[in-house]
Amino acid sequence: MTDTVDTNPTGTGAGTRAGTRADWAAAWQRSWDRQQEWYMPDREERFRVMLDMVEALVGPEPRVLDLACGTGSITSRLLDRFPGATSTGVDLDPALLAIAEGTFAGDARVSLVTADLKDPAWTEALPYDTYDAVLTATALHWLHSEPLAALYGQLAGLVRDGGVLMNADHMIDTSTPRINAAERAQRHARMDREKAAGVLDWADWWALAAKDPVLAEPTARRFEIYGEHADGDMPAPRWHADTLRAAGFGEARTVWASPSDTLLLAVK
């Protein structure tokens, strides 16, 4: 008999439709995507360019490390576009990994690893010694510059020669304060309008997750691990490019940018 779970992550309480674990995971994936798109309305365009560059540089059947994978947003899009790809998702968040596990259950192309990227030995948990591509999005800004530089050094050892690393994230150029202030004001005005119309923000989404029978316990554990959201240094794109070259990558530069986000590509 197939297990059934609440598949309606909308905060409506008891009496919601029951379905399979896959239905439950799909509902939470959609909810996560909507919440993230409130912050980054061009999120899908960023993913598209990321996968364009994967195909251009390492081909349509890559072995990918989905770094700080969360619910598996990158892996889902990777496998939709490249069915011959394989992906290793790494994260420490037990709630987001629970959603990823429900999404990819039974898919031999995907392995999920629980690991702390600040642990020097985290790479020992990986199923492969090398990868064609390391992909990450909206995650590494949690790290300050020193541990991020150390992580880039570790990743240089995991990416094969000719392989790529791509980091899509908030990268702030402090040399343009007026541009930054204008962009931030406009972005937050849009977000305020959408919030008033009922869009879930980060805190709302986690409050909803805490009420889900499957996610309640892992959500409590993730807040024990992380506490509240805390940003790292968020250095400029040039810092990322220079640090990646110093770590052993041959080339590194921005390949896509919005007014608030950057996709940085490095080639080994």
C-alpha positions in Angstrom: 0.0 0.0 0.0 1.3 3.5 -0.9 1.9 5.8 2.0 -0.3 9.0 1.9 0.7 12.4 3.1 -0.8 15.9 3.2 0.0 17.4 -0.3 -1.2 20.9 0.2 1.4 23.2 1.7 -0.9 26.2 1.9 -1.5 26.5 5.6 -5.1 25.5 5.3 -4.8 22.9 8.1 -6.5 19.5 8.4 -8.7 18.0 5.8 -6.4 18.7 2.8 -6.0 16.2 0.0 -3.9 13.1 0.6 -1.6 11.7 -2.1 1.7 9.9 -2.6 5.0 11.1 -1.2 5.9 12.2 -4.7 2.8 14.4 -4.8 3.7 15.9 -1.4 7.3 16.6 -2.6 6.0 18.2 -5.8 3.7 20.5 -3.9 6.5 21.6 -1.6 8.8 22.1 -4.6 6.2 24.4 -6.2 5.8 26.3 -3.0 9.6 26.7 -2.6 9.9 27.9 -6.2 7.2 30.6 -5.7 8.8 31.8 -2.5 12.3 32.1 -4.2 10.8 33.8 -7.2 9.5 36.5 -5.0 13.1 37.4 -4.2 14.4 36.7 -7.7 11.7 37.0 -10.5 14.4 36.1 -13.1 15.4 32.9 -11.3 14.4 30.7 -14.3 16.4 32.7 -16.7 19.5 32.3 -14.5 19.0 28.6 -14.4 18.6 28.5 -18.2 21.9 30.3 -18.8 23.6 28.0 -16.2 22.5 24.9 -18.1 23.4 26.6 -21.5 27.0 26.9 -20.2 27.0 23.3 -18.9 26.1 22.1 -22.3 28.5 24.4 -24.1 31.5 23.4 -22.0 31.0 19.8 -20.7 28.2 18.4 -22.9 24.7 17.1 -22.4 25.5 14.1 -20.1 27.5 15.7 -17.3 28.3 14.4 -13.8 27.1 17.3 -11.6 27.7 18.3 -8.0 24.7 20.3 -6.9 26.3 22.2 -4.1 24.0 23.3 -1.2 21.3 21.7 -3.2 18.3 22.5 -1.0 15.1 21.0 -2.4 17.0 20.1 -5.6 16.0 23.0 -7.8 19.1 22.8 -10.0 19.0 19.0 -10.2 15.3 19.0 -11.3 16.1 21.4 -14.1 19.3 19.6 -15.0 17.6 16.2 -15.5 14.6 17.7 -17.3 17.0 19.2 -19.9 19.7 16.5 -19.9 18.1 13.1 -19.1 21.6 11.5 -19.4 23.1 13.6 -16.6 23.8 12.4 -13.1 23.7 14.6 -10.0 25.0 14.5 -6.4 23.1 16.9 -4.2 24.9 18.1 -1.0 23.2 20.0 1.8 23.0 20.1 5.6 19.4 21.3 5.9 17.3 18.3 6.9 13.9 19.9 5.9 15.0 20.8 2.4 16.7 17.5 2.0 13.5 15.7 3.0 11.7 17.5 0.1 14.6 16.5 -2.3 14.4 12.9 -1.1 10.7 12.8 -1.9 11.3 14.4 -5.3 14.1 12.0 -6.5 13.1 8.8 -4.7 13.9 5.9 -7.0 15.9 7.9 -9.5 19.3 6.2 -9.9 20.7 9.4 -11.5 20.5 11.3 -8.2 22.3 10.8 -4.9 21.8 13.0 -1.9 24.5 13.6 0.7 24.2 15.3 4.1 27.3 17.3 4.8 28.5 20.6 6.3 30.5 22.6 3.7 32.4 24.2 6.5 33.7 20.8 7.6 37.2 20.3 6.0 36.3 16.6 5.4 32.9 17.1 3.7 34.2 15.8 0.3 34.8 12.4 1.8 31.1 11.7 1.8 30.8 12.2 -2.0 30.2 9.2 -4.2 32.7 10.4 -6.9 36.2 11.9 -6.8 35.7 14.3 -9.7 32.8 16.1 -11.4 32.3 17.7 -14.8 30.4 20.6 -13.2 29.8 22.1 -9.8 26.6 24.2 -9.7 25.2 26.2 -6.9 22.6 29.0 -6.6 21.6 31.4 -3.8 23.4 29.5 -1.2 27.1 30.4 -0.7 26.3 34.0 0.5 25.7 32.3 3.8 29.5 31.9 4.1 32.0 34.7 4.9 34.9 35.3 2.5 37.6 33.3 4.3 35.6 30.0 4.5 34.2 30.6 1.0 37.8 30.9 -0.4 38.7 27.7 1.3 35.6 26.0 -0.2 36.6 27.2 -3.7 40.0 25.6 -3.1 38.3 22.3 -2.3 36.1 22.6 -5.3 39.0 23.2 -7.6 40.2 19.7 -6.6 36.9 18.1 -7.4 36.3 19.7 -10.9 38.1 17.8 -13.7 40.4 19.6 -16.1 38.1 21.3 -18.6 35.2 21.2 -16.1 33.3 24.1 -14.7 32.1 25.7 -11.5 29.1 28.1 -11.5 27.9 30.1 -8.6 24.7 32.2 -9.0 24.2 34.4 -6.0 24.1 37.9 -4.5 27.4 39.5 -5.3 27.5 43.2 -4.2 29.8 45.7 -6.0 30.3 48.3 -3.2 31.9 50.7 -5.8 28.5 51.7 -7.1 26.5 52.8 -4.0 23.9 55.0 -5.9 23.1 52.2 -8.4 22.9 49.7 -5.5 20.5 51.9 -3.5 18.2 52.6 -6.5 18.0 49.0 -7.4 17.3 47.9 -3.9 14.6 50.5 -3.5 12.8 49.4 -6.7 13.2 45.7 -5.9 11.8 46.1 -2.4 8.9 48.2 -3.6 7.9 45.4 -6.0 8.3 42.8 -3.2 6.1 44.9 -0.8 3.3 45.0 -3.4 3.5 41.2 -4.0 3.7 40.6 -0.3 0.5 42.6 0.3 -1.1 40.4 -2.4 -0.3 37.3 -0.4 3.1 36.0 -1.5 5.0 34.0 1.1 8.4 35.3 2.2 11.2 33.2 3.7 9.8 33.4 7.3 6.2 32.6 6.1 7.4 29.6 4.2 9.3 28.2 7.1 6.4 28.8 9.4 4.2 26.7 7.0 6.9 24.0 6.9 6.8 23.7 10.7 3.2 22.8 10.5 3.6 20.0 8.0 3.5 16.5 9.6 6.5 15.4 7.6 8.6 18.5 7.8 7.9 19.7 11.4 10.7 17.7 13.0 13.4 18.3 10.3 12.4 22.0 10.3 13.0 22.2 14.0 16.4 20.6 13.5 17.4 22.9 10.7 16.8 25.9 13.0 18.9 24.3 15.6 21.7 24.0 13.0 21.4 27.3 11.3 19.5 29.6 13.6 17.8 32.5 11.7 19.0 33.5 8.2 22.4 35.2 8.4 24.3 36.5 5.4 28.0 36.3 4.9 30.1 39.0 3.3 28.7 38.9 -0.3 31.8 40.2 -2.0 31.7 41.6 -5.6 31.9 39.4 -8.7 35.5 40.4 -9.2 36.5 38.9 -5.8 34.9 35.6 -6.8 36.6 35.5 -10.1 40.0 36.4 -8.6 39.6 33.9 -5.8 38.6 31.1 -8.2 41.6 31.7 -10.4 43.9 31.7 -7.4 42.3 28.4 -6.3 43.4 26.8 -9.6 40.7 27.6 -12.2 42.1 28.9 -15.5 39.3 31.3 -16.4 36.5 32.9 -14.5 34.0 35.7 -15.3 30.4 36.7 -15.1 28.2 35.1 -17.8 24.9 36.5 -16.6 23.7 39.2 -14.3 20.5 40.9 -13.2 20.6 44.2 -11.2 20.9 42.3 -8.0 22.4 38.8 -8.9 25.3 37.4 -10.8 26.1 34.0 -12.4 29.9 33.5 -12.1 31.5 30.8 -14.3 34.9 29.3 -13.8 36.6 26.8 -16.1 39.3 24.4 -14.7 
